[in-house]
Amino acid sequence: MPNNTYVITEIVGVSATSISDAIYNAVARANQTLKALDWFEVREVRGTIVKGTVGQYQVTLAAGFRYLTDDEMRAWVKN
């Protein structure tokens, strides 16, 4: 396994449907902006209550993305 260096960022996903959808939404959106996302960890689950029922699921994730080598960066830019 190569030596990697990671940045950890915190993101929050939201869904009116489920915790799983909130996680998916957070990862999918972060992937549009961040390169080399490799992993996530669920740190917190919470939600809102609207008129006595679940209104929204909110999931806080720690997401790790790699610092890319020069070769990886060139390959990424080509794609």
PyMOL commands that place a pseudoatom at each C-alpha (Angstrom):
pseudoatom trace, name=CA, resn=MET, resi=1, chain=A, elem=C, hetatm=0, pos=[0.000, 0.000, 0.000]
pseudoatom trace, name=CA, resn=PRO, resi=2, chain=A, elem=C, hetatm=0, pos=[1.481, 3.364, -0.954]
pseudoatom trace, name=CA, resn=ASN, resi=3, chain=A, elem=C, hetatm=0, pos=[2.105, 6.044, 1.621]
pseudoatom trace, name=CA, resn=ASN, resi=4, chain=A, elem=C, hetatm=0, pos=[-0.781, 8.484, 1.488]
pseudoatom trace, name=CA, resn=THR, resi=5, chain=A, elem=C, hetatm=0, pos=[-1.489, 11.757, 3.209]
pseudoatom trace, name=CA, resn=TYR, resi=6, chain=A, elem=C, hetatm=0, pos=[-5.097, 12.675, 3.871]
pseudoatom trace, name=CA, resn=VAL, resi=7, chain=A, elem=C, hetatm=0, pos=[-7.108, 15.763, 4.606]
pseudoatom trace, name=CA, resn=ILE, resi=8, chain=A, elem=C, hetatm=0, pos=[-10.159, 15.246, 6.785]
pseudoatom trace, name=CA, resn=THR, resi=9, chain=A, elem=C, hetatm=0, pos=[-13.126, 17.502, 6.265]
pseudoatom trace, name=CA, resn=GLU, resi=10, chain=A, elem=C, hetatm=0, pos=[-16.533, 17.521, 7.908]
pseudoatom trace, name=CA, resn=ILE, resi=11, chain=A, elem=C, hetatm=0, pos=[-19.663, 17.538, 5.766]
pseudoatom trace, name=CA, resn=VAL, resi=12, chain=A, elem=C, hetatm=0, pos=[-23.368, 17.265, 6.538]
pseudoatom trace, name=CA, resn=GLY, resi=13, chain=A, elem=C, hetatm=0, pos=[-25.798, 15.368, 4.329]
pseudoatom trace, name=CA, resn=VAL, resi=14, chain=A, elem=C, hetatm=0, pos=[-29.523, 15.947, 4.473]
pseudoatom trace, name=CA, resn=SER, resi=15, chain=A, elem=C, hetatm=0, pos=[-32.476, 13.875, 3.291]
pseudoatom trace, name=CA, resn=ALA, resi=16, chain=A, elem=C, hetatm=0, pos=[-36.205, 13.830, 3.861]
pseudoatom trace, name=CA, resn=THR, resi=17, chain=A, elem=C, hetatm=0, pos=[-36.184, 10.073, 3.171]
pseudoatom trace, name=CA, resn=SER, resi=18, chain=A, elem=C, hetatm=0, pos=[-33.526, 8.249, 5.225]
pseudoatom trace, name=CA, resn=ILE, resi=19, chain=A, elem=C, hetatm=0, pos=[-30.167, 8.282, 6.959]
pseudoatom trace, name=CA, resn=SER, resi=20, chain=A, elem=C, hetatm=0, pos=[-28.704, 6.283, 4.060]
pseudoatom trace, name=CA, resn=ASP, resi=21, chain=A, elem=C, hetatm=0, pos=[-29.904, 8.875, 1.568]
pseudoatom trace, name=CA, resn=ALA, resi=22, chain=A, elem=C, hetatm=0, pos=[-28.408, 11.657, 3.703]
pseudoatom trace, name=CA, resn=ILE, resi=23, chain=A, elem=C, hetatm=0, pos=[-25.030, 9.875, 3.606]
pseudoatom trace, name=CA, resn=TYR, resi=24, chain=A, elem=C, hetatm=0, pos=[-25.315, 9.291, -0.134]
pseudoatom trace, name=CA, resn=ASN, resi=25, chain=A, elem=C, hetatm=0, pos=[-26.224, 12.940, -0.748]
pseudoatom trace, name=CA, resn=ALA, resi=26, chain=A, elem=C, hetatm=0, pos=[-23.253, 14.191, 1.284]
pseudoatom trace, name=CA, resn=VAL, resi=27, chain=A, elem=C, hetatm=0, pos=[-20.742, 11.928, -0.474]
pseudoatom trace, name=CA, resn=ALA, resi=28, chain=A, elem=C, hetatm=0, pos=[-22.153, 12.582, -3.953]
pseudoatom trace, name=CA, resn=ARG, resi=29, chain=A, elem=C, hetatm=0, pos=[-22.076, 16.346, -3.493]
pseudoatom trace, name=CA, resn=ALA, resi=30, chain=A, elem=C, hetatm=0, pos=[-18.584, 16.376, -1.955]
pseudoatom trace, name=CA, resn=ASN, resi=31, chain=A, elem=C, hetatm=0, pos=[-17.353, 14.240, -4.847]
pseudoatom trace, name=CA, resn=GLN, resi=32, chain=A, elem=C, hetatm=0, pos=[-18.377, 17.003, -7.274]
pseudoatom trace, name=CA, resn=THR, resi=33, chain=A, elem=C, hetatm=0, pos=[-15.861, 19.362, -5.647]
pseudoatom trace, name=CA, resn=LEU, resi=34, chain=A, elem=C, hetatm=0, pos=[-13.171, 17.278, -3.948]
pseudoatom trace, name=CA, resn=LYS, resi=35, chain=A, elem=C, hetatm=0, pos=[-10.722, 14.985, -5.735]
pseudoatom trace, name=CA, resn=ALA, resi=36, chain=A, elem=C, hetatm=0, pos=[-9.587, 11.612, -4.408]
pseudoatom trace, name=CA, resn=LEU, resi=37, chain=A, elem=C, hetatm=0, pos=[-12.278, 11.058, -1.779]
pseudoatom trace, name=CA, resn=ASP, resi=38, chain=A, elem=C, hetatm=0, pos=[-11.422, 7.687, -0.271]
pseudoatom trace, name=CA, resn=TRP, resi=39, chain=A, elem=C, hetatm=0, pos=[-13.461, 7.156, 2.895]
pseudoatom trace, name=CA, resn=PHE, resi=40, chain=A, elem=C, hetatm=0, pos=[-16.023, 8.531, 5.303]
pseudoatom trace, name=CA, resn=GLU, resi=41, chain=A, elem=C, hetatm=0, pos=[-17.007, 8.034, 8.920]
pseudoatom trace, name=CA, resn=VAL, resi=42, chain=A, elem=C, hetatm=0, pos=[-20.429, 8.831, 10.345]
pseudoatom trace, name=CA, resn=ARG, resi=43, chain=A, elem=C, hetatm=0, pos=[-19.855, 11.132, 13.297]
pseudoatom trace, name=CA, resn=GLU, resi=44, chain=A, elem=C, hetatm=0, pos=[-23.376, 12.252, 14.200]
pseudoatom trace, name=CA, resn=VAL, resi=45, chain=A, elem=C, hetatm=0, pos=[-26.973, 11.559, 13.240]
pseudoatom trace, name=CA, resn=ARG, resi=46, chain=A, elem=C, hetatm=0, pos=[-29.741, 14.013, 14.009]
pseudoatom trace, name=CA, resn=GLY, resi=47, chain=A, elem=C, hetatm=0, pos=[-32.890, 15.331, 12.408]
pseudoatom trace, name=CA, resn=THR, resi=48, chain=A, elem=C, hetatm=0, pos=[-35.778, 17.687, 12.554]
pseudoatom trace, name=CA, resn=ILE, resi=49, chain=A, elem=C, hetatm=0, pos=[-39.280, 17.059, 13.770]
pseudoatom trace, name=CA, resn=VAL, resi=50, chain=A, elem=C, hetatm=0, pos=[-42.138, 18.676, 11.910]
pseudoatom trace, name=CA, resn=LYS, resi=51, chain=A, elem=C, hetatm=0, pos=[-45.679, 18.324, 13.227]
pseudoatom trace, name=CA, resn=GLY, resi=52, chain=A, elem=C, hetatm=0, pos=[-44.769, 15.268, 15.283]
pseudoatom trace, name=CA, resn=THR, resi=53, chain=A, elem=C, hetatm=0, pos=[-42.985, 13.321, 12.544]
pseudoatom trace, name=CA, resn=VAL, resi=54, chain=A, elem=C, hetatm=0, pos=[-39.505, 13.167, 11.054]
pseudoatom trace, name=CA, resn=GLY, resi=55, chain=A, elem=C, hetatm=0, pos=[-39.023, 16.120, 8.758]
pseudoatom trace, name=CA, resn=GLN, resi=56, chain=A, elem=C, hetatm=0, pos=[-35.405, 15.631, 7.818]
pseudoatom trace, name=CA, resn=TYR, resi=57, chain=A, elem=C, hetatm=0, pos=[-32.431, 13.382, 8.537]
pseudoatom trace, name=CA, resn=GLN, resi=58, chain=A, elem=C, hetatm=0, pos=[-29.070, 15.100, 8.990]
pseudoatom trace, name=CA, resn=VAL, resi=59, chain=A, elem=C, hetatm=0, pos=[-25.826, 13.114, 9.062]
pseudoatom trace, name=CA, resn=THR, resi=60, chain=A, elem=C, hetatm=0, pos=[-22.429, 14.611, 9.886]
pseudoatom trace, name=CA, resn=LEU, resi=61, chain=A, elem=C, hetatm=0, pos=[-19.560, 12.813, 8.165]
pseudoatom trace, name=CA, resn=ALA, resi=62, chain=A, elem=C, hetatm=0, pos=[-15.812, 13.027, 8.438]
pseudoatom trace, name=CA, resn=ALA, resi=63, chain=A, elem=C, hetatm=0, pos=[-14.576, 12.515, 4.877]
pseudoatom trace, name=CA, resn=GLY, resi=64, chain=A, elem=C, hetatm=0, pos=[-10.982, 11.782, 3.932]
pseudoatom trace, name=CA, resn=PHE, resi=65, chain=A, elem=C, hetatm=0, pos=[-9.434, 12.792, 0.651]
pseudoatom trace, name=CA, resn=ARG, resi=66, chain=A, elem=C, hetatm=0, pos=[-5.882, 12.195, -0.503]
pseudoatom trace, name=CA, resn=TYR, resi=67, chain=A, elem=C, hetatm=0, pos=[-3.232, 14.701, -1.398]
pseudoatom trace, name=CA, resn=LEU, resi=68, chain=A, elem=C, hetatm=0, pos=[-2.400, 13.651, -4.946]
pseudoatom trace, name=CA, resn=THR, resi=69, chain=A, elem=C, hetatm=0, pos=[1.094, 13.103, -6.304]
pseudoatom trace, name=CA, resn=ASP, resi=70, chain=A, elem=C, hetatm=0, pos=[2.093, 15.113, -9.370]
pseudoatom trace, name=CA, resn=ASP, resi=71, chain=A, elem=C, hetatm=0, pos=[1.485, 12.058, -11.586]
pseudoatom trace, name=CA, resn=GLU, resi=72, chain=A, elem=C, hetatm=0, pos=[-1.945, 11.453, -10.047]
pseudoatom trace, name=CA, resn=MET, resi=73, chain=A, elem=C, hetatm=0, pos=[-2.848, 15.121, -10.503]
pseudoatom trace, name=CA, resn=ARG, resi=74, chain=A, elem=C, hetatm=0, pos=[-1.848, 15.052, -14.208]
pseudoatom trace, name=CA, resn=ALA, resi=75, chain=A, elem=C, hetatm=0, pos=[-3.890, 11.874, -14.730]
pseudoatom trace, name=CA, resn=TRP, resi=76, chain=A, elem=C, hetatm=0, pos=[-6.871, 13.438, -12.921]
pseudoatom trace, name=CA, resn=VAL, resi=77, chain=A, elem=C, hetatm=0, pos=[-6.748, 16.583, -15.065]
pseudoatom trace, name=CA, resn=LYS, resi=78, chain=A, elem=C, hetatm=0, pos=[-6.729, 14.475, -18.275]
pseudoatom trace, name=CA, resn=ASN, resi=79, chain=A, elem=C, hetatm=0, pos=[-9.969, 12.776, -17.218]
for i in range(1, 79): cmd.bond("trace and resi %d" % i, "trace and resi %d" % (i + 1))
show_as sticks, trace
zoom trace
